[in-house]
């Protein structure tokens, strides 16, 4: 079995920061998000949804590992450990099961919100797909490289018009949800929104 776990954290970092930085371990160069991008029409003429009930995530921006309780992390991926890493905008946190399958969460405050993900809608190497609202908050599945058939997926959720968080997953072929990683990304995001609502 081919395992790619040594690069799990680095890859997760790249996914979580797709709206603000390029990533050397994945092909494709993301387009930086800017506050102005929310008012600039994209070539796809997609309309960026507004966030009707903003959430204050300030206390989690430097402590993303608090976005999932141990019970939530166990339910989502049967996590046995977690680790916080350094991001370019704010830290990110990854949870791992006993086979190093992982889910990651990170906040992107002041980076243009979902408009940042929408700027990547026409990426040739990536993917962009509308997602069902996550507990009442607008979301898209988006990434600069499409690895959904290889156990990877990312969802971006707008919690303010200028702030999102991303939930990303990296799964091994042995994981039961390997064929549909986006379902686990959405489940992880829903758990994080529950935490954010409770902490508001």
Secondary structure, DSSP 4 states (H G I P E B T S, - for coil): ----GGGHHHHHHHHHTTTT---TTSSS-PPPP-GGGGTSPPTT-PPPPP-SS----HHHHT-GGGGS-HHHHHHHH--SEEEEE--SSS-EEEEE-TT--EEEEEEEETS-TTHHHHTTTT-SSSEEEEEEEETTEEEEEEESS--GGGTEEEEEEEEETTEEEEEEEE--TTSTTGGGHHHHHHHHHHHHHHHHHHH-
